[in-house]
Amino acid sequence: MNLETIANIFDSISGAYDKFVGFISLGQNKKWHESIAYELKPGNMLDIGTATGDVIFRAFLKNKINKAFGLDLSIKMLKIAKEKLKGKPAYLFVGSAEYMPFKDGVFDNVSMSLVFRHIINKDDMLKEIKRVLKKGGRFVILDTTKFVGMDLFANLSKTALKPLGIAIFGTKNWDFFIHSLENSLSTEEIQSLCESYGFRLLKKKQFIFGMVGLLVFEKL
Ligand SMILES: C[S@@+](CC[C@H](N)C(=O)[O-])C[C@H]1O[C@@H](n2cnc3c(N)ncnc32)[C@H](O)[C@@H]1O
């Protein structure tokens, strides 16, 4: 798997993405995005893997930020985000989390929702996030996490849910979804990785029986 393959996969599902996440999360995705918005400090934000821009959209709805920057590998996702964020002070960039086109210490908040497990080089990304965040800035991660029953869910995705998944999203995309689900880390693993890069945990929360975790850090 490389960055180009990931960009192509997300380009190819961009049109159906919001519906897909709504379906697979049983409509919880909007609440998760709101809970990220709730944790943000006043100021600006960078949303990594912003895709259709929903995290940024909800942060503006909640009046939590004054300016937003979205970064993603997928141009087609960002085209949808551009429409969703029309009229808002939001700036969208095509690029990789492992090498970001931003100056040092410019962001009050960095968020990433349902992206952490897709990142190929997490070490490079965490160095970059540390570089672009201000001291005391917030770093909010939401992602699927290892949970009791993960194996069962992955098996269901490979069996009972598979025909529906393939019919809607195609074989390649459905297989990638299962692969990325199986790549999820536990909240403890995410926490210790981020702490090793100089982030201090402020809050940890779990949703739907630990299938999804929210971790809030500050840059020391
Ligand atoms: C599952 S979507 C998450 C979208 C959105 N944040 C949400 O919560 O619904 C993952 C997004 O991360 C992007 N992505 C994956 N790896 C990336 C990387 N290394 N750098 C930037 N974006 C990346 C993909 O292109 C995709 O749009």
The ligand as an ORCA input file, in Angstrom:
! r2SCAN-3c Opt
* xyz 0 1
  C     -11.964      7.290      6.201
  S     -11.654      8.880      5.490
  C     -12.033      9.952      6.873
  C     -12.786     11.170      6.471
  C     -13.288     12.114      7.541
  N     -12.202     12.652      8.334
  C     -14.351     11.499      8.422
  O     -14.210     11.497      9.641
  O     -15.352     11.028      7.889
  C      -9.908      8.939      5.489
  C      -9.350     10.094      4.674
  O      -7.966     10.230      5.004
  C      -7.246     10.506      3.828
  N      -5.865     10.063      4.040
  C      -5.412      8.792      4.182
  N      -4.094      8.784      4.361
  C      -3.694     10.087      4.331
  C      -2.432     10.730      4.458
  N      -1.319     10.044      4.650
  N      -2.398     12.079      4.372
  C      -3.528     12.805      4.178
  N      -4.753     12.250      4.054
  C      -4.830     10.909      4.128
  C      -7.982      9.729      2.738
  O      -7.721     10.256      1.457
  C      -9.431      9.882      3.166
  O     -10.079     10.967      2.555
*
